[in-house]
Amino acid sequence: MKYYIVDAFTETIFHGNPAAVFVMDQWLDDQMMQKIAIENNLSETAFTVKNGDHYDLRWFTPDREIDLCGHATLATAYVLFNEYHETVDRLVFSSQSGPLYVTRKAETYYMDFPTIMPKSTPILPEYEAVIGAKIQAAYLGRDLFFVCDDEATIAKMTPDYTEMLNFELGVGVIVTAPGDQVDFVSRTFFPKLTINEDPVCGSAHSNLIPYWSQVLGKAQMTAHQISPRGGVLDCQLQGERVIIGGQATLYAQCEANF
């Protein structure tokens, strides 16, 4: 079975966030898809099947299936646009998080995702101890969401991933602050999914965009996820939806034998 590895939210290989993409005629069973994700050992492996005028889309981490993933959606759209639908400029995906849309404009791909406005949650002492930084505000959506002072705090952060596993709330942890050269920066940590740091997390920006839009009083923003690989995202709030734009590049075409 042919599959692809795409670096998302970058135009240069070895940057951004890599995802594996399987475009299939029919679904494999869940156990097999989970085994493939474990074998790939990337933060996400995406599986998609054409269903009429749209594609059904699912994402698996090495630990479990998840309900929303941005970078693997971008990677899937990149593969479909460039390998299957070269004359099409818009794709529709059906997912656990409802309909998702991706539009191609030149070399940039714009994802239309639901907003996830996190709700305020208490700042517990263990949160600051684990991330090793002062937290200005804490929120909870699917993930814990911590606001810190500045970009330098986010950049130098070295969390205790073992202790992060003990957090009762949240699947992962998002940390964010105002950016020096962009509107905001972030990093994301998912040790519960066997991913200590996710290099560029598109789904986190379903939280980040509505939050920073409210704080900054603007709908159009630029974001930088300052992981070691790094990634740049064009961000826009449109009512109950967020638009997340980024580039992608093909790292490999592969053949799986199973």
HUUR-V460446 format. One record per backbone hydrogen bond with DSSP energy under -0.5 kcal/mol. CO is the residue of the C=O (numbers start at 0). NH is the residue of the N-H. If there is no record, write none. Layout:
# HUUR-V460446
co: {CO;CO}
nh: {NH;NH}
This chain:
# HUUR-V460446
co: {0;2;3;4;4;5;5;6;7;8;11;16;17;18;19;20;20;21;21;23;28;29;30;31;32;33;34;35;36;36;43;44;45;46;47;48;50;53;54;55;57;58;59;63;65;68;69;70;71;72;73;74;75;76;77;78;78;79;79;84;88;90;91;92;93;94;97;99;100;101;102;102;104;107;108;108;109;110;110;111;112;115;118;121;123;123;124;125;126;127;127;129;133;136;137;138;139;141;142;143;144;145;145;146;146;149;150;151;153;158;159;160;162;163;171;172;173;174;175;176;182;183;184;185;186;187;188;189;189;190;193;194;196;197;198;199;200;201;202;203;203;204;205;206;207;208;209;210;211;212;212;218;218;220;221;221;222;223;223;224;224;228;229;230;232;232;233;234;235;235;237;239;240;241;241;242;242;243;244;245;246;246;248;251;253;255}
nh: {255;253;20;250;251;7;18;248;16;231;14;7;43;5;45;3;22;23;47;49;32;33;34;35;36;37;38;39;40;41;19;59;21;57;23;55;53;50;93;48;46;65;44;60;58;72;73;74;75;76;77;78;79;80;81;82;83;83;84;87;103;101;54;99;56;97;94;92;111;90;104;109;107;104;110;245;102;112;243;100;241;117;139;123;126;127;128;129;130;131;132;159;135;146;120;144;118;170;140;173;138;147;175;135;136;153;154;155;156;160;163;164;165;166;143;188;145;186;147;184;178;223;176;225;174;197;172;192;194;193;195;189;198;187;226;201;204;204;205;206;207;208;115;210;211;212;213;214;215;216;217;220;236;234;182;183;232;185;225;226;230;15;15;224;222;234;244;220;237;242;240;114;237;112;243;235;244;110;233;108;8;9;6;4;2;257}
